[in-house]
């Protein structure tokens, strides 16, 4: 392990609120800028010291959200801005790219993470190809050039559940646990959240009984031969899907000598990041594949965060890596928070860092991972100092 590997000086995030909720009137830079300002203030770091902002964003439809956030946060005009769009992986990939800028000597202090304003996402249309054609609206872009390899994501989750033999009951039980943990950890999370207006906590989590869970409507059932006689046995219910959401999260990374010059205390060391591809028709497998390539042996992990876009993803992830459920998403996950696409991976990393700072002994390792539409997976590994 390189002793000059980038170090992590701090982290902060907004609350994650459902689409149409407390952050609904704000653009991505209006959510991200307060988080960046608070992150620097908490670390006692002057804005002029930041060399670059790297920001994941999936729904902004162009522009440069990283540059908008840097300027809105009051960083100098000379601060570079890099925007990243790898869909759900964007926020975690942005942090890995920020670490790469430092490791390569291109920067010494970087703010990296993600910001998403799903509530303010543009209305999207395909431009007509010929005179007389009307524009065609669309909700999501293609994630693979072959339509046969680009299924609806809910259908892909149902197929994955059937292939892995993960029942609806198991998915719903995991989702209820995610909500339970999020409610129990709400007070502890207050320190990592930067209040923006009335949004001062993750507002989606709720108490759920098995009876209430069973009443949730089914959103997708596999169209492939299933291991159970009833394909509905592996159905994906609304409870087992993370809701659309708004939010932002950022990490402050530095070269070790830069941290020393600033008088800042490194709190974690960057141990590595991995980005992989997998079959686009089965995108939920990407997180485990990235984590396995990065980890090798998971027995040394203190804890792990995987973004729960779907309950089946998290259950398969834990099984594939041999991670005990008690070590996964200790404060609940995306099922209980929501899914601000380009920020979700960075939110997971902030959650991991906050829990490890409070509870893990020095030398402990922590993992954050996420999968993305199109068959992508990302994972990062950090060590507590």
LUMMAR-837552 format. One record per residue (C-alpha): residue number from 0; residue in three letters; x, y, z. Coordinates in nm, 2 decimals, m for minus. Example, Ala and Ser with C-alpha at 12.3 -4.5 7.8 and 13.67 -1.06 7.14 Angstrom:
// residues 2
NODE/0/ALA/1.23/m0.45/0.78
NODE/1/SER/1.37/m0.11/0.71
This chain:
// residues 385
NODE/0/UNK/0.00/0.00/0.00
NODE/1/UNK/0.14/0.34/m0.10
NODE/2/UNK/0.19/0.57/0.20
NODE/3/UNK/0.14/0.87/m0.03
NODE/4/UNK/m0.21/0.75/m0.13
NODE/5/UNK/m0.48/1.02/m0.11
NODE/6/UNK/m0.63/1.08/0.23
NODE/7/UNK/m0.99/1.18/0.32
NODE/8/UNK/m1.02/1.49/0.53
NODE/9/UNK/m1.40/1.51/0.56
NODE/10/UNK/m1.74/1.44/0.42
NODE/11/UNK/m2.09/1.59/0.42
NODE/12/UNK/m2.42/1.54/0.25
NODE/13/UNK/m2.77/1.69/0.22
NODE/14/UNK/m3.08/1.51/0.34
NODE/15/UNK/m3.21/1.28/0.07
NODE/16/UNK/m3.58/1.37/0.01
NODE/17/UNK/m3.83/1.21/m0.23
NODE/18/UNK/m3.90/1.36/m0.57
NODE/19/UNK/m4.14/1.65/m0.51
NODE/20/UNK/m4.03/1.68/m0.15
NODE/21/UNK/m3.85/1.94/0.06
NODE/22/UNK/m3.57/1.99/m0.21
NODE/23/UNK/m3.80/1.99/m0.51
NODE/24/UNK/m3.76/2.36/m0.60
NODE/25/UNK/m3.38/2.35/m0.61
NODE/26/UNK/m3.15/2.28/m0.90
NODE/27/UNK/m2.86/2.04/m0.86
NODE/28/UNK/m2.61/2.32/m0.79
NODE/29/UNK/m2.84/2.48/m0.53
NODE/30/UNK/m2.84/2.15/m0.34
NODE/31/UNK/m2.47/2.08/m0.39
NODE/32/UNK/m2.32/2.42/m0.31
NODE/33/UNK/m2.44/2.44/0.05
NODE/34/UNK/m2.29/2.09/0.11
NODE/35/UNK/m1.95/2.20/m0.04
NODE/36/UNK/m1.94/2.52/0.17
NODE/37/UNK/m2.02/2.32/0.49
NODE/38/UNK/m1.77/2.05/0.41
NODE/39/UNK/m1.49/2.31/0.37
NODE/40/UNK/m1.60/2.51/0.68
NODE/41/UNK/m1.61/2.19/0.90
NODE/42/UNK/m1.26/2.10/0.79
NODE/43/UNK/m1.12/2.46/0.83
NODE/44/UNK/m1.01/2.46/0.47
NODE/45/UNK/m1.01/2.78/0.26
NODE/46/UNK/m1.20/2.77/m0.07
NODE/47/UNK/m0.89/2.90/m0.24
NODE/48/UNK/m0.71/2.57/m0.16
NODE/49/UNK/m0.94/2.36/m0.37
NODE/50/UNK/m0.79/2.26/m0.70
NODE/51/UNK/m1.10/2.09/m0.85
NODE/52/UNK/m1.46/1.98/m0.80
NODE/53/UNK/m1.56/1.65/m0.95
NODE/54/UNK/m1.94/1.59/m0.95
NODE/55/UNK/m2.15/1.30/m1.05
NODE/56/UNK/m2.49/1.39/m1.21
NODE/57/UNK/m2.71/1.18/m1.43
NODE/58/UNK/m3.02/1.39/m1.50
NODE/59/UNK/m2.89/1.74/m1.57
NODE/60/UNK/m2.90/1.69/m1.94
NODE/61/UNK/m2.58/1.87/m2.03
NODE/62/UNK/m2.40/2.17/m1.89
NODE/63/UNK/m2.13/2.13/m1.63
NODE/64/UNK/m2.29/2.08/m1.28
NODE/65/UNK/m1.95/2.05/m1.12
NODE/66/UNK/m1.86/2.40/m1.24
NODE/67/UNK/m2.19/2.54/m1.14
NODE/68/UNK/m2.15/2.40/m0.79
NODE/69/UNK/m1.80/2.53/m0.76
NODE/70/UNK/m1.90/2.88/m0.85
NODE/71/UNK/m2.22/2.87/m0.64
NODE/72/UNK/m2.02/2.75/m0.34
NODE/73/UNK/m1.79/3.05/m0.37
NODE/74/UNK/m1.48/2.87/m0.49
NODE/75/UNK/m1.23/3.07/m0.70
NODE/76/UNK/m1.27/3.11/m1.07
NODE/77/UNK/m0.95/2.91/m1.11
NODE/78/UNK/m1.11/2.59/m0.96
NODE/79/UNK/m1.15/2.32/m1.22
NODE/80/UNK/m1.48/2.15/m1.26
NODE/81/UNK/m1.53/1.79/m1.39
NODE/82/UNK/m1.88/1.65/m1.43
NODE/83/UNK/m1.93/1.27/m1.45
NODE/84/UNK/m2.22/1.07/m1.59
NODE/85/UNK/m2.21/0.70/m1.54
NODE/86/UNK/m2.57/0.70/m1.43
NODE/87/UNK/m2.61/0.55/m1.08
NODE/88/UNK/m2.23/0.50/m1.04
NODE/89/UNK/m2.17/0.87/m1.11
NODE/90/UNK/m2.12/0.99/m0.75
NODE/91/UNK/m1.89/0.71/m0.65
NODE/92/UNK/m1.70/0.73/m0.98
NODE/93/UNK/m1.65/1.10/m0.92
NODE/94/UNK/m1.48/1.03/m0.59
NODE/95/UNK/m1.25/0.77/m0.76
NODE/96/UNK/m1.16/1.02/m1.03
NODE/97/UNK/m1.09/1.28/m0.77
NODE/98/UNK/m0.85/1.04/m0.59
NODE/99/UNK/m0.69/0.97/m0.93
NODE/100/UNK/m0.63/1.34/m0.99
NODE/101/UNK/m0.44/1.35/m0.66
NODE/102/UNK/m0.25/1.03/m0.72
NODE/103/UNK/m0.14/1.14/m1.06
NODE/104/UNK/m0.02/1.48/m0.93
NODE/105/UNK/m0.28/1.68/m1.12
NODE/106/UNK/m0.44/1.81/m0.80
NODE/107/UNK/m0.36/1.84/m0.43
NODE/108/UNK/m0.70/1.91/m0.29
NODE/109/UNK/m1.03/1.79/m0.45
NODE/110/UNK/m1.39/1.80/m0.36
NODE/111/UNK/m1.57/1.50/m0.51
NODE/112/UNK/m1.91/1.35/m0.50
NODE/113/UNK/m2.25/1.39/m0.66
NODE/114/UNK/m2.56/1.60/m0.68
NODE/115/UNK/m2.90/1.53/m0.83
NODE/116/UNK/m3.22/1.73/m0.86
NODE/117/UNK/m3.46/1.47/m0.99
NODE/118/UNK/m3.75/1.70/m0.92
NODE/119/UNK/m3.60/1.96/m1.15
NODE/120/UNK/m3.48/1.72/m1.42
NODE/121/UNK/m3.55/1.85/m1.77
NODE/122/UNK/m3.84/1.73/m1.99
NODE/123/UNK/m3.66/1.53/m2.26
NODE/124/UNK/m3.74/1.48/m2.62
NODE/125/UNK/m3.57/1.32/m2.92
NODE/126/UNK/m3.53/1.58/m3.19
NODE/127/UNK/m3.72/1.49/m3.52
NODE/128/UNK/m3.50/1.33/m3.79
NODE/129/UNK/m3.70/1.45/m4.08
NODE/130/UNK/m3.92/1.75/m4.16
NODE/131/UNK/m4.28/1.69/m4.05
NODE/132/UNK/m4.19/1.45/m3.77
NODE/133/UNK/m4.29/1.55/m3.41
NODE/134/UNK/m4.04/1.54/m3.12
NODE/135/UNK/m4.07/1.22/m2.92
NODE/136/UNK/m4.06/1.25/m2.54
NODE/137/UNK/m3.88/0.99/m2.33
NODE/138/UNK/m3.83/0.93/m1.96
NODE/139/UNK/m3.49/0.76/m1.98
NODE/140/UNK/m3.22/0.72/m2.25
NODE/141/UNK/m3.11/0.39/m2.40
NODE/142/UNK/m2.85/0.21/m2.19
NODE/143/UNK/m2.75/m0.04/m2.45
NODE/144/UNK/m2.76/0.00/m2.83
NODE/145/UNK/m2.94/m0.33/m2.88
NODE/146/UNK/m3.30/m0.30/m2.74
NODE/147/UNK/m3.30/m0.67/m2.65
NODE/148/UNK/m3.02/m0.60/m2.41
NODE/149/UNK/m3.18/m0.29/m2.26
NODE/150/UNK/m3.48/m0.41/m2.06
NODE/151/UNK/m3.69/m0.20/m1.83
NODE/152/UNK/m3.50/m0.19/m1.50
NODE/153/UNK/m3.80/m0.32/m1.30
NODE/154/UNK/m3.83/m0.62/m1.53
NODE/155/UNK/m3.45/m0.67/m1.50
NODE/156/UNK/m3.48/m0.67/m1.12
NODE/157/UNK/m3.76/m0.93/m1.14
NODE/158/UNK/m3.56/m1.15/m1.37
NODE/159/UNK/m3.26/m1.12/m1.14
NODE/160/UNK/m3.47/m1.22/m0.84
NODE/161/UNK/m3.60/m1.52/m1.02
NODE/162/UNK/m3.26/m1.63/m1.15
NODE/163/UNK/m3.11/m1.59/m0.80
NODE/164/UNK/m3.40/m1.76/m0.63
NODE/165/UNK/m3.47/m1.45/m0.41
NODE/166/UNK/m3.84/m1.44/m0.31
NODE/167/UNK/m4.06/m1.14/m0.28
NODE/168/UNK/m4.09/m1.21/0.09
NODE/169/UNK/m3.71/m1.19/0.13
NODE/170/UNK/m3.69/m0.87/m0.06
NODE/171/UNK/m3.97/m0.71/0.14
NODE/172/UNK/m3.82/m0.83/0.47
NODE/173/UNK/m3.49/m0.66/0.37
NODE/174/UNK/m3.67/m0.34/0.27
NODE/175/UNK/m3.84/m0.33/0.61
NODE/176/UNK/m3.50/m0.38/0.78
NODE/177/UNK/m3.36/m0.09/0.58
NODE/178/UNK/m3.64/0.14/0.70
NODE/179/UNK/m3.61/0.01/1.06
NODE/180/UNK/m3.23/0.09/1.06
NODE/181/UNK/m3.28/0.43/0.90
NODE/182/UNK/m3.53/0.53/1.16
NODE/183/UNK/m3.32/0.40/1.45
NODE/184/UNK/m3.01/0.59/1.31
NODE/185/UNK/m3.17/0.92/1.23
NODE/186/UNK/m3.02/1.10/1.53
NODE/187/UNK/m2.67/0.97/1.46
NODE/188/UNK/m2.70/1.09/1.10
NODE/189/UNK/m2.77/1.45/1.19
NODE/190/UNK/m2.40/1.53/1.21
NODE/191/UNK/m2.33/1.43/0.85
NODE/192/UNK/m2.63/1.62/0.70
NODE/193/UNK/m2.61/1.98/0.60
NODE/194/UNK/m2.96/2.13/0.65
NODE/195/UNK/m3.10/2.31/0.34
NODE/196/UNK/m3.42/2.49/0.43
NODE/197/UNK/m3.65/2.24/0.60
NODE/198/UNK/m3.46/1.94/0.47
NODE/199/UNK/m3.26/1.84/0.77
NODE/200/UNK/m3.31/1.46/0.77
NODE/201/UNK/m3.39/1.17/0.53
NODE/202/UNK/m3.76/1.20/0.53
NODE/203/UNK/m3.87/0.88/0.35
NODE/204/UNK/m3.82/0.61/0.61
NODE/205/UNK/m4.13/0.48/0.79
NODE/206/UNK/m4.23/0.21/1.03
NODE/207/UNK/m4.36/m0.09/0.83
NODE/208/UNK/m4.53/m0.40/0.96
NODE/209/UNK/m4.52/m0.74/0.77
NODE/210/UNK/m4.90/m0.69/0.70
NODE/211/UNK/m4.84/m0.34/0.55
NODE/212/UNK/m4.55/m0.48/0.34
NODE/213/UNK/m4.76/m0.76/0.20
NODE/214/UNK/m5.02/m0.50/0.08
NODE/215/UNK/m4.76/m0.32/m0.14
NODE/216/UNK/m4.84/m0.36/m0.51
NODE/217/UNK/m4.63/m0.57/m0.73
NODE/218/UNK/m4.43/m0.36/m0.98
NODE/219/UNK/m4.27/m0.64/m1.19
NODE/220/UNK/m4.28/m1.02/m1.24
NODE/221/UNK/m4.02/m1.21/m1.44
NODE/222/UNK/m4.12/m1.31/m1.79
NODE/223/UNK/m3.87/m1.59/m1.79
NODE/224/UNK/m3.91/m1.95/m1.67
NODE/225/UNK/m3.88/m1.92/m1.29
NODE/226/UNK/m3.75/m2.18/m1.04
NODE/227/UNK/m4.08/m2.16/m0.85
NODE/228/UNK/m4.41/m2.27/m1.00
NODE/229/UNK/m4.55/m1.93/m0.94
NODE/230/UNK/m4.34/m1.65/m1.11
NODE/231/UNK/m4.50/m1.41/m0.86
NODE/232/UNK/m4.29/m1.58/m0.58
NODE/233/UNK/m4.00/m1.37/m0.70
NODE/234/UNK/m4.19/m1.05/m0.78
NODE/235/UNK/m4.06/m0.71/m0.71
NODE/236/UNK/m4.29/m0.50/m0.50
NODE/237/UNK/m4.30/m0.12/m0.46
NODE/238/UNK/m4.15/m0.16/m0.12
NODE/239/UNK/m3.84/m0.33/m0.27
NODE/240/UNK/m3.76/m0.04/m0.50
NODE/241/UNK/m3.58/0.28/m0.40
NODE/242/UNK/m3.79/0.59/m0.47
NODE/243/UNK/m3.68/0.87/m0.69
NODE/244/UNK/m3.51/1.14/m0.49
NODE/245/UNK/m3.31/1.46/m0.46
NODE/246/UNK/m2.98/1.51/m0.28
NODE/247/UNK/m2.60/1.57/m0.28
NODE/248/UNK/m2.29/1.43/m0.10
NODE/249/UNK/m1.93/1.53/m0.12
NODE/250/UNK/m1.59/1.41/0.01
NODE/251/UNK/m1.28/1.62/0.07
NODE/252/UNK/m0.97/1.44/m0.06
NODE/253/UNK/m0.61/1.56/m0.04
NODE/254/UNK/m0.25/1.46/m0.10
NODE/255/UNK/m0.09/1.37/0.23
NODE/256/UNK/0.16/1.65/0.21
NODE/257/UNK/m0.11/1.90/0.12
NODE/258/UNK/m0.31/1.79/0.43
NODE/259/UNK/0.00/1.84/0.64
NODE/260/UNK/0.05/2.19/0.49
NODE/261/UNK/m0.31/2.28/0.57
NODE/262/UNK/m0.28/2.15/0.92
NODE/263/UNK/m0.57/1.91/0.85
NODE/264/UNK/m0.61/1.57/1.01
NODE/265/UNK/m0.64/1.28/0.77
NODE/266/UNK/m0.92/1.06/0.89
NODE/267/UNK/m0.92/0.79/0.62
NODE/268/UNK/m0.67/0.66/0.36
NODE/269/UNK/m0.78/0.58/0.00
NODE/270/UNK/m0.71/0.21/m0.06
NODE/271/UNK/m0.85/0.18/m0.41
NODE/272/UNK/m1.14/0.21/m0.65
NODE/273/UNK/m1.27/m0.02/m0.93
NODE/274/UNK/m1.51/0.04/m1.22
NODE/275/UNK/m1.63/m0.26/m1.42
NODE/276/UNK/m1.88/m0.36/m1.68
NODE/277/UNK/m2.12/m0.65/m1.68
NODE/278/UNK/m2.41/m0.78/m1.89
NODE/279/UNK/m2.63/m0.48/m1.96
NODE/280/UNK/m2.95/m0.69/m1.94
NODE/281/UNK/m2.85/m0.79/m1.58
NODE/282/UNK/m2.71/m0.46/m1.44
NODE/283/UNK/m2.77/m0.55/m1.07
NODE/284/UNK/m2.47/m0.78/m1.08
NODE/285/UNK/m2.22/m0.49/m1.14
NODE/286/UNK/m2.18/m0.39/m0.77
NODE/287/UNK/m2.07/m0.73/m0.65
NODE/288/UNK/m1.84/m0.78/m0.95
NODE/289/UNK/m1.66/m0.45/m0.88
NODE/290/UNK/m1.64/m0.52/m0.51
NODE/291/UNK/m1.50/m0.87/m0.56
NODE/292/UNK/m1.23/m0.74/m0.79
NODE/293/UNK/m1.13/m0.47/m0.54
NODE/294/UNK/m1.16/m0.68/m0.22
NODE/295/UNK/m1.02/m1.02/m0.27
NODE/296/UNK/m1.09/m1.12/0.10
NODE/297/UNK/m1.40/m0.97/0.26
NODE/298/UNK/m1.33/m1.11/0.60
NODE/299/UNK/m1.12/m0.80/0.69
NODE/300/UNK/m1.41/m0.56/0.63
NODE/301/UNK/m1.55/m0.37/0.92
NODE/302/UNK/m1.86/m0.27/0.72
NODE/303/UNK/m2.00/m0.22/0.37
NODE/304/UNK/m2.25/0.01/0.20
NODE/305/UNK/m2.41/m0.09/m0.12
NODE/306/UNK/m2.67/0.13/m0.27
NODE/307/UNK/m3.01/m0.04/m0.26
NODE/308/UNK/m3.17/0.06/m0.58
NODE/309/UNK/m3.35/m0.27/m0.54
NODE/310/UNK/m3.36/m0.50/m0.25
NODE/311/UNK/m3.27/m0.80/m0.47
NODE/312/UNK/m2.94/m0.62/m0.56
NODE/313/UNK/m2.84/m0.59/m0.19
NODE/314/UNK/m2.94/m0.95/m0.10
NODE/315/UNK/m2.74/m1.09/m0.40
NODE/316/UNK/m2.44/m0.86/m0.32
NODE/317/UNK/m2.42/m0.99/0.04
NODE/318/UNK/m2.45/m1.35/m0.07
NODE/319/UNK/m2.19/m1.31/m0.34
NODE/320/UNK/m1.93/m1.15/m0.12
NODE/321/UNK/m2.01/m1.34/0.20
NODE/322/UNK/m2.08/m1.03/0.39
NODE/323/UNK/m2.29/m1.07/0.70
NODE/324/UNK/m2.62/m0.88/0.68
NODE/325/UNK/m2.54/m0.70/1.01
NODE/326/UNK/m2.23/m0.54/0.84
NODE/327/UNK/m2.42/m0.42/0.54
NODE/328/UNK/m2.59/m0.07/0.53
NODE/329/UNK/m2.60/m0.03/0.91
NODE/330/UNK/m2.81/0.28/0.90
NODE/331/UNK/m3.04/0.16/0.63
NODE/332/UNK/m2.99/0.22/0.26
NODE/333/UNK/m3.15/0.36/m0.06
NODE/334/UNK/m3.47/0.17/0.00
NODE/335/UNK/m3.53/0.38/0.31
NODE/336/UNK/m3.37/0.71/0.18
NODE/337/UNK/m3.43/0.73/m0.19
NODE/338/UNK/m3.22/0.73/m0.51
NODE/339/UNK/m3.08/1.06/m0.62
NODE/340/UNK/m2.92/0.88/m0.91
NODE/341/UNK/m2.59/1.08/m0.97
NODE/342/UNK/m2.54/1.13/m0.59
NODE/343/UNK/m2.64/0.79/m0.46
NODE/344/UNK/m2.29/0.63/m0.46
NODE/345/UNK/m2.14/0.94/m0.28
NODE/346/UNK/m2.42/0.93/m0.02
NODE/347/UNK/m2.34/0.56/0.05
NODE/348/UNK/m1.97/0.65/0.09
NODE/349/UNK/m2.06/0.94/0.33
NODE/350/UNK/m2.28/0.70/0.53
NODE/351/UNK/m1.99/0.45/0.55
NODE/352/UNK/m1.73/0.71/0.66
NODE/353/UNK/m1.96/0.85/0.92
NODE/354/UNK/m2.04/0.51/1.07
NODE/355/UNK/m1.67/0.41/1.07
NODE/356/UNK/m1.55/0.74/1.22
NODE/357/UNK/m1.79/0.68/1.51
NODE/358/UNK/m1.76/0.31/1.57
NODE/359/UNK/m1.47/0.14/1.38
NODE/360/UNK/m1.12/0.09/1.53
NODE/361/UNK/m0.82/0.24/1.35
NODE/362/UNK/m0.69/0.02/1.07
NODE/363/UNK/m1.05/m0.10/0.98
NODE/364/UNK/m1.15/m0.13/0.62
NODE/365/UNK/m1.48/m0.01/0.47
NODE/366/UNK/m1.63/m0.07/0.13
NODE/367/UNK/m1.89/0.13/m0.07
NODE/368/UNK/m2.03/m0.01/m0.39
NODE/369/UNK/m2.31/0.06/m0.65
NODE/370/UNK/m2.44/m0.08/m0.98
NODE/371/UNK/m2.58/0.12/m1.27
NODE/372/UNK/m2.81/0.08/m1.57
NODE/373/UNK/m2.63/m0.04/m1.88
NODE/374/UNK/m2.43/m0.30/m1.68
NODE/375/UNK/m2.18/m0.09/m1.48
NODE/376/UNK/m2.05/m0.14/m1.13
NODE/377/UNK/m1.82/0.06/m0.90
NODE/378/UNK/m1.66/0.01/m0.56
NODE/379/UNK/m1.42/0.19/m0.34
NODE/380/UNK/m1.22/0.08/m0.04
NODE/381/UNK/m1.10/0.30/0.25
NODE/382/UNK/m0.90/0.25/0.57
NODE/383/UNK/m0.96/0.43/0.89
NODE/384/UNK/m0.65/0.61/1.03
